[in-house]
């Protein structure tokens, strides 16, 4: 709400780390705010982690979408 994108991104990175890297919602938000901020390294890493951990068909499809989204926005 306060347009503090940097703080939000760092907060989600910290929360994901505290959760042992298993926070699905944190990774989605890292992708979202990483793309907005231009932090491609963080966005790509989160997308790769989602892709590697996706097991169900619907989660796998969403992970592929997120991964493609990051690369399309980067170009």
Secondary structure as a PSIPRED ss2 file (coil, helix, strand):
# PSIPRED VFORMAT (PSIPRED V4.0)

   1 X C   1.000  0.000  0.000
   2 X C   1.000  0.000  0.000
   3 X C   1.000  0.000  0.000
   4 X C   1.000  0.000  0.000
   5 X H   0.000  1.000  0.000
   6 X H   0.000  1.000  0.000
   7 X H   0.000  1.000  0.000
   8 X H   0.000  1.000  0.000
   9 X H   0.000  1.000  0.000
  10 X H   0.000  1.000  0.000
  11 X H   0.000  1.000  0.000
  12 X H   0.000  1.000  0.000
  13 X H   0.000  1.000  0.000
  14 X H   0.000  1.000  0.000
  15 X H   0.000  1.000  0.000
  16 X H   0.000  1.000  0.000
  17 X H   0.000  1.000  0.000
  18 X H   0.000  1.000  0.000
  19 X C   1.000  0.000  0.000
  20 X C   1.000  0.000  0.000
  21 X C   1.000  0.000  0.000
  22 X C   1.000  0.000  0.000
  23 X C   1.000  0.000  0.000
  24 X H   0.000  1.000  0.000
  25 X H   0.000  1.000  0.000
  26 X H   0.000  1.000  0.000
  27 X H   0.000  1.000  0.000
  28 X H   0.000  1.000  0.000
  29 X H   0.000  1.000  0.000
  30 X H   0.000  1.000  0.000
  31 X H   0.000  1.000  0.000
  32 X H   0.000  1.000  0.000
  33 X H   0.000  1.000  0.000
  34 X H   0.000  1.000  0.000
  35 X H   0.000  1.000  0.000
  36 X H   0.000  1.000  0.000
  37 X H   0.000  1.000  0.000
  38 X C   1.000  0.000  0.000
  39 X C   1.000  0.000  0.000
  40 X H   0.000  1.000  0.000
  41 X H   0.000  1.000  0.000
  42 X H   0.000  1.000  0.000
  43 X H   0.000  1.000  0.000
  44 X H   0.000  1.000  0.000
  45 X H   0.000  1.000  0.000
  46 X H   0.000  1.000  0.000
  47 X H   0.000  1.000  0.000
  48 X H   0.000  1.000  0.000
  49 X H   0.000  1.000  0.000
  50 X H   0.000  1.000  0.000
  51 X H   0.000  1.000  0.000
  52 X H   0.000  1.000  0.000
  53 X H   0.000  1.000  0.000
  54 X C   1.000  0.000  0.000
  55 X C   1.000  0.000  0.000
  56 X C   1.000  0.000  0.000
  57 X H   0.000  1.000  0.000
  58 X H   0.000  1.000  0.000
  59 X H   0.000  1.000  0.000
  60 X H   0.000  1.000  0.000
  61 X H   0.000  1.000  0.000
  62 X H   0.000  1.000  0.000
  63 X H   0.000  1.000  0.000
  64 X H   0.000  1.000  0.000
  65 X H   0.000  1.000  0.000
  66 X H   0.000  1.000  0.000
  67 X H   0.000  1.000  0.000
  68 X H   0.000  1.000  0.000
  69 X H   0.000  1.000  0.000
  70 X H   0.000  1.000  0.000
  71 X H   0.000  1.000  0.000
  72 X H   0.000  1.000  0.000
  73 X H   0.000  1.000  0.000
  74 X H   0.000  1.000  0.000
  75 X C   1.000  0.000  0.000
